[in-house]
């Protein structure tokens, strides 16, 4: 089977033929009825959590602070209650020892521990983490608990300083606040800060309120090289609980003469393909000619903004066939450093169906905001406090989602101790499931990632997720780092490989 054939058979389209619906519904119903739980004998156990929600209130969070709470589980039935498993929503929560069986009338403590520093970003905020105790109580197999609170670091500081897109000659300034939340007067000191001209940024600490508040001033130092510019500022504090602050700083300098797309490919449904040339430099650049070495193509140049931006429309003939291999589009300019830009034109034999989501790679993530089943709000700003966030758009009645998600779960487990979040976003394909039905499917697949219910399909279209599963890797920069669509053969390598690069940059 070719790669293109495999791709076409490894995804679920958002809409299927109606003839397939009855089969999918029957399969989903069977899954819901057969949850794999052993039946109780000689009566019925009944699992009851006494006070299933606990609010820590406002608490300090930090590397050495572990939050602990025990829930009481009672068996109010007339048969043995077996504790089969405990499930948490993230790697920051662990479950302690507990008995495996409760006789009728017995109770026990189910202890939970949470690594506080992983619950909130450096600015602090509310947190909510859910967990479930799975038992052989078939009427209520998942006894859910919820741990909430408001976390505060002793020193509140920015998760990152993000400059966004920069020009090579940019001298841009950003100012971020650092606040002391303790009663002890705070003293901050820059450590190993580069001297002016030694790096892409200069750093300065400015005391705004003695002992209480500082500002971190970051200024870019031109000329900046093309691509991602990044640094980390290290600040020492006299606050015992938080002796140092590490703040990543980054921006992106696009190519001075930026061409999109980087190559052309024949598409019978879109015969005219626009190519944009953007001048991100300070000096105007003129396009002097555009030609193709394939005489069957028609080329038209639009001067959108003289010296700054051009659109080149390339029109393919219907039923296009290249006479020989790869062709080229050649753009000539009056720029002394870049007088010629070549864009490959790939023959139809090399084409495959490209998913729209793949166009997002390298671009800022579209604006989004949603709430997980744990009650946590997730949005673009959250990205800056994580090395990576993995969003998986899936559907409970998509067979390829059901094959891919257990594979992604293994990737999640491999990065459970890293600063990476995995969030599965439920979409509707052929039929709408209830939240409980979705959770049943998720549990059957062994999913432990955070879960979002978006069965009105509001989020998927923002990320151009037209097939399921669509996996989007978002980086600390706020950009889309990787997209994988379908249950592809290289799924673990594609996602795990990019996560390794993002979490181990060296």
N, C-alpha and C positions, 0 to 999 in steps of 0.2 A: 504493500500500500504506500503510495507517495505521501510526502509531507502534506501537500494540499488536500489530498483525500482524507488523511487522518484528521486534519484540522476541521474539515467540513463535517466529519462524523463524531466529533468530540464535544460539540456544544449543543445546548438547547436554545432554539430561537424563542423570542418572547411570545410568539404566537405559533401554535401548531394546528395541523388539520383537525377538524372536529372529530374525525373518525378515530383519532388517537385518544380522545378525552376519556371515553368510557374505560379504556384499559388503564389509564393513569389513575383515575378515581378508584377503581377497584384495587390497584396495587397499594395506593396510599391508605385505603381503608383497612387492607390486610395488615399493613405495617402498624397502624394505630391499634389494631386489636391484638396483635401479637408482639408485645413489647419485650419479650424475652425474660420476664420476671418469673421466678418459681412460684408456684401456687402454695398458699398456706393450707395446712391440713388440720382437721379436727376442730374447726372454728375459724374465727377471723381475727387477725391482729388489727390494731388500730394505732397508727403513729400520730402522736400529738406533740408539737413543739410548744412548750410553755413560753409565752412572750417571744414570738419569732422575730421581732424587730428590736434592735438595740442601737441607741444613738450615743456615741462617745462624747457628744458635745464638742466644744472647742478644745483641741489637743495640740501639743507640740509634735512636730514630725521631724525626723532626721535619720541619719545613717544608723545610729545605735538605738533607735527607739522602736520597740515592737509593741503593737497594740494587741491586747488579749481580751477575749470574752468567751464564756462557755454558755451554750444554750442547753436547756433541760429537755430531753426527749423522754416521753412517757408512752408506755404501751397500755392503752385503755381498752384493748380488745380481750378476747377469751382464747387466744392462741399465741404461740411464741412469735415475737416480732424479731425478724432477722435484719440486721443492718448490712446491706449488700455493698454499699459504696458511699462515698461522699464526693460531691462535685463542687468545685469552686470556679468562679468566673475569670480568674486571672492568676498568674504565677506569683503575685504578691501575697496571696492568702494560702495558709496551710492549715491542715486539720490534725489535731493531736490524737492520742490514743483514746479508745473507747471500747466498750464491750461489743461483741458481735451479735449477742442474742439477749433480748429482754423477755422475761416471763410476764404473763398477764399481771398488771398492776405495778410492775417494776419501772424504774426510771434511771437515767444516767446523764452525765454531762458530756456534751460534744464540744471540745475546746477548739477555738479558732485563734490563729495568730496572723497578724498582718504586718508586713514591712512598711512602716509608715511613710518612708521617703518616696515610695513608689505610688502612693495614693493620689498625690496632687503635684502640680507643677511648682517651680520655685516661688511663684507669686502667692501660693496657698490657694485654698478654696474648699468647696464641699466635695465629699466623696461618698460613694454608695457602692457596696460590694455585696452581691448575692451569692448564696451557696445552697446546695440541696443535700439532704440526707436521703439516700435511696434505700427503701425497705421492701419487704414482701407484702406490705399492705397494698393490695391491688386497687383499692378504691382511692388511695391517696399515696401513690408510690414515691412521689418526690415531696418530702417535707421541706419547704423552702424557708430560709432565714435571710435576714438583711441586716448588714452592719453599715451604719452611716456616721457622719460627723463632719466637722470643719477642721481642716488641717492648717497649721501655721508653722512656717519655718521661723527660727529665731531671728534670722536675717532674711528679709524679703528682697529678692533680686530678680532681674529679667531672665527668662529662660534662654533667650538668645537676642542678639542684635542683628536684624535682617535688613540689608540695604536694598534688596530687590535687584532690578536691572541697573547697571552702571555703564557709563562711557569710559573709555580708556583714559580720558583727560579729566574725569570727574573728581572734584574735591567736595565731598558731601559730608555733612555732619549729622550725627545721631546722638541724642542724649537720653539716657535711661536712669531711673531712680533706684536707689538701694536704701531700704528702710530698716531701722533697728526696731524689732518688736519686743525687746527685753527691757528691763529696768536699768541694766548696766550700760554706762556710756560706751559707745562703739568707736573703735579706731580702725580705719581701713588703710591698707598699703598695697600699692601695685607691686607685683613681683615679676621679674624677668620681662618687663615691658620693653619692646624694641625701641631703639632710638629713631628719631625722625629720618625717614629715607631708607630704613632697613627692612621694611615690610609694607604690605598694602594698607595698613592702618596705623594710626597713632592713638594712644590712650591717655586720658587724664582723669584723675579723681578730683572732684570739687566738693568740699564740705558745705552743705547748705544750712544745716542746723547742727551745731556742735553736739557730737555724741549720738545724734538721732538719725540724720539723713544726709546722704551723699548723692551726687550725680556722677555717672560715668559718661564721659564725653569721648566719642569715637569719631575719628575723621579719616576719610580715605586719603591715601597718598599717591597721587598720579606720578608717572604713568602706570596704569594698571594693565596686567597681561590679560589676554583673552581667556574666557572660560570662567570657572568658579574660583573666586578669591576667598580665602578663609583664614581665620586665625582663632586663637583662644586666649582670652585675657584671664590671668590668674590674680586674684585679690586675696590677700591675707587679712584676717580679722582677729580681734582680741576676744571674740565671743567663743567661749570654751566649747559650746555645743556645735559650733559651725566655724571651724578655724580657717577654712578657705572657701572661696567661691570661684567656680570655673564657668565662664560665660563664652559660648561660641559666637563668633562674629563671621558673617559671610555675605556675599553678594555675587552677582553674575555679570560678567562683561561679555555680551554677545560678540560674535565676529564683527569686525568693522564693516565688512561687506557681507551681509547675511543673506543667504539664499534659501528659500523654502518653496517646495519640498527639496530635499537633497538629491532626489532622483525622480525620473518620470517613468510611468508604466501605463501601458494601454489599458483602457477601460471602455468596453463597448457601450456602457450606459452614460459615459461622460467623455465625449470625444474631444472637447476643448478643456485643456488643463491650464490653469493660471499658475505662473511661477512669479514669486515676489522677490525683488532685490531691494534690500533696505540698507542704506548707508548710516551706520551708527557712529561714524567718526565726526570730527569737527569740520573737515574740509569737504566741499561739494565734490561729487564724483559723477561724471557723465558717462552714460552708456553710448558707445559709438556704433556698435553693431551687434546683432544677434543672429546667428545662423545655425542650421543643423546639417550634419553630414548625411541626413536622409532626405532626399528631394521630395518624398511623398508627404512630408509634414509642412504645414503652413504656420509661419511665425509672425506674430504681430506685437509691437512694443508700445506700451502706454506710459507716458511720462506723468505719473501721478503727482509728484512733487519734485520739480526740477532739482537735480543734484542730490536728492535725498531718497526718493522712493520710486521704483518702477514696477510695472506689472507686465509680464511677458506671457501672452496667450499662445499656447502650442496646440494646434488642432490636428488630430489624427484622422486619416481616412477611415470610413467604415470598413470592417473586416481587414484591419491593418495586419500586415505580415512584414516583418523586417527581412530584407534581402540577405542580410548577414548579421549575426550576433548582436552585440550591444552597440547602439549608436550613441551620439553625443549632441548636446545642445551647447554651443560655445557663445559666451557673453564676453564681448570686448569692451574695455573701459579706458578712460584717460588717466586712470590711477597708476602712478609710477610703480607702486609696490605690488599691486594686483591688476595687471593689465588684461588678464584672461581668466575666466571662470568656466570650468567644464562641468556639465550636469549629465550623468549617464541616463540613457533612454533604454530601458530594459525591454527585451522582446516579450511577446505574449506568452511564450512557452515557459518563462520564468515566473509568471504572475500567479498569485493565489488570492483568494478572497481576503482582503484586508479588513479587519474589524475597526469601526470608527474609534473605539477607545484607544487604539494603538497610536492615533495621532496626538494623544495627550502627552506622550513621553517627552520629557524635557521642558514641559510647559508648567506654569503655576497651576496648582489644583484649583478647580472651579470652586466658587464660594459654596460652602455647605454647613449645615448645622443639624444635628439630630440628637436624640436621647436614647441611650442603651436601655436594655431591660433592667439594668442596675440603677437606673435613674440618673446616669451621668450624662451631662451635655458634652457633645464632641463637636468641634468646629475647626476652622483653619488655624486659629491662634494656638490650639492645642498641639499642632504639629511641631512647633518650635521647642517643645520640652521633651521630645522623643527622638531617638535616632531614626526610627521608622515607624510607620503605621500601615498595616496591611488591611485593606478593605476587600472583602469578597462578596460580590453580588451573586446570590444564588436563589433557587426556587425549590420549594419542598417537593414538587412533583417533576423535577428535572433529573433524569437518570444520570446525566453526566456530572451534575452537582454532587450527587450521592457517591459517585466514584472519586471525585476530586477532593472533597472536603476531608475524608480520612487521611489522604495523603498530605494535605495542608496542615492537618492536626499534628503530624509528625514534625513538620517544619516549626510549628508553634512550640512544640515541646523542646525542640533543640534551642530555641531562643527564649525560653521561659525566664532565664535569669538575666536577660539583657533588657535594655530600655526600648523594647519593641511592643507595640500593641497590635493584636489581631482582632478585627471586628467583622463579624459576618452579618451582612445586610440582606434581610429576607425580601424577595420580590414576588410578585404574582405572575405566573406564566399562563396556565390554562384555567385554574380555579383558585379561589381565595380560601385559604386555610384559616382556622381560628388560631389564636396565639397558642393555646394548649396543644393543638395538633402540630404546629410548627415545632414546639418544644419536644414533643414526642419523637418527631423525625430527627431533630438535632441530637437528642439523647441516643437514639438508635445508631446514629453515625459516629458517636463518641466525640461530638463537638464540645470543646471547653472554651472556645473563644467567646468574647463578648458578643451579645446578640442584639440586633436592631430589627424591629418590625416596621417595614416600609411597604406594606402590601398595596398601597396606592401608587407605587412605583414613581415616587417623587424624586428620589435620590439617583436611581439608576440612570435616567436620561441625562442628568447633569454630567455624569462620567461616561456618557455614550455607551453604556452597557446594553447592547442590543441582543446579546446572547449570554447564556449562563453555563458554567460560572465565568464571571469576569473578575480577575484578581488585579487590584491596583495597589502598587507599593508607593507610598508617599514618604518623602524624606524630610529631615529637619529643616531643610531650606524652604519647605512649602511646595516643592515641585513634585510632579509625577516622575518617579524614578524607573518604574517597570510596569508593564501591562502584560498579563497572560490571559488568554481567552480559551476556555474549554478544558477538558481533561486531557491535556497534551502529554506526550511521552516524557517531555523534559520539564514538567511542572516543578518538581522539587529543586532541580538545578537552576531553573530560571529565577524562582523566588528566593530560594536559599542563597544562591550565589550573589544576588544583588544585596540581600540583607547582610551578608558577610562583608561586602564592600562598604556598606553604610555604617556597620557597627565596629569594624576593624579597618579604619581608613589607612593604617600603615601597612 
